[in-house]
Amino acid sequence: MNKLFRSRRDKKISGLCGGLAQWLGFDATILRLIAVIAAFCSFGMIVALYLIASLVVPEEPTGYYDFEDSYYSKY
């Protein structure tokens, strides 16, 4: 079972979208675009949720490696 972490490798602001994309199996760029569009459409509610989630979701531990998402698990 995958755990949700803020990404250290795929981060632009806090790593939340990168970690969430890895957890859901999406491309991080698509998730970031959805978050930006939702932020404009929700009058700032998504921004508040993003900030709260950035405080609640832990950062990926140093040296953490998810073998289920690795390059070698696909072959």
Secondary structure in CASP SS format (residue, H / E / C, confidence):
PFRMAT SS
TARGET T0000
AUTHOR 0000-0000-0000
METHOD secondary structure of the structure
MODEL  1
M C 1.00
N C 1.00
K C 1.00
L C 1.00
F C 1.00
R E 1.00
S C 1.00
R C 1.00
R C 1.00
D C 1.00
K C 1.00
K C 1.00
I C 1.00
S C 1.00
G C 1.00
L H 1.00
C H 1.00
G H 1.00
G H 1.00
L H 1.00
A H 1.00
Q H 1.00
W H 1.00
L H 1.00
G C 1.00
F C 1.00
D C 1.00
A H 1.00
T H 1.00
I H 1.00
L H 1.00
R H 1.00
L H 1.00
I H 1.00
A H 1.00
V H 1.00
I H 1.00
A H 1.00
A H 1.00
F H 1.00
C H 1.00
S C 1.00
F C 1.00
G C 1.00
M H 1.00
I H 1.00
V H 1.00
A H 1.00
L H 1.00
Y H 1.00
L H 1.00
I H 1.00
A H 1.00
S H 1.00
L H 1.00
V H 1.00
V C 1.00
P C 1.00
E E 1.00
E C 1.00
P C 1.00
T C 1.00
G C 1.00
Y C 1.00
Y C 1.00
D C 1.00
F H 1.00
E H 1.00
D H 1.00
S C 1.00
Y C 1.00
Y H 1.00
S H 1.00
K H 1.00
Y C 1.00
END
